[in-house]
């Protein structure tokens, strides 16, 4: 399978995953990640990364629309962002022996 065929098949699969995800109320990544990993033989890390990028793009677009319409409470959003970051840093310092696989 050449690159063009692969891109067309993944594109069709992504459209199907988005359609199925919107019908069921689940995210398209629930369908897309197994499709990429099992159906196309893509490494699981790349499949999860593709799903993560699509979630970030969709969330950013929705957030921009909500801010534009005035539906967003930016003060609460900033508080939650800071609290989440501090919690992640605190958890990392609480468990310093936690390392990624493959790192020394």
N, C-alpha and C positions, 0 to 999 in steps of 0.2 A: 504494500500500500504506500503510495507516495504522499507527499506533504499536502497536496491539494485535496486528495480524497480524504485524508485524515481530518483536515480542517472542516470539510463539508459534513462529514459524519459527526464530528464533535459538535458542530453548529446545529445540526438537526437534533442531535441528542439533547443539547442545551435548551433548545426551544421546547422539546417534549418535556424535559424536566421542569422548566418554568411553567408550562401549561398544567402539568400534573400537580405541581406544588401549589399553584393558585387555586386549583379545583379542590384540593384536600385541605388547604390552610397550612400546609407544611412549607418549609423553605425548599427551593429547588435543589439546594445542596444535599438534601436527604436522598435525592435520586441521582444527582450529578456525580457525587463522589464515588459511589459504587459503580456507576456507569463508566467513569474514566478508569478506575482501578481494575475492575473485573472485566469490563467489556473491551477496553482498549489497551489494557496492560500498562497504563501510566503508573509511575511510582506513587504510592499512597501520599507521600509528602507533597508532591506536586498537585495531586488531585485535591487535597485539603487546602493548599495554597490558592488554587483557582477558585474554590468555593469562598474562601475568606476574602479574596479580592472583589468578588461579585457582591458579597454582603457589605463590604466597606463602601463600594460605589453606590449601591442602592440606599444605604443608610445616609450617606452624605447628601445625596439628592433629596431625600425626604426631609432631612434636617434643614437644609437650605430653604425648602418650600415652607416648612413650619415657621422658621424664623421670619421669613418674608411676610407671612400672613399674620404674624404676631401671636401665634399659639404657644410659643415656647417661653418658659420662664428661665431666662438665662442665669439668674442668680442661683436657682436651685441646680441647674445643670453644671455650673462651675463648682458648686459645693460638692456635688456627687463626683465630678471628675477629680478634684483634689483628694477627696476621701478615698476613692478607688486607687489612685496612685500611691498615696501613703500606705494603704493597706497592702498593696503589692510589694512595696519596698520593705515594709515591716515583716511580711511573711518571708521574704527572701533573707532578711537578716536573722530572723528567728530560726531558719533552717539553712545554715550556711553550707552544710555538706551536700546539699542538693545540686547536682550538676547535670548537664546534658549528657546523653549517651555519647560516648566516643571522646569526650574531653578528658584530659589527664587529671 
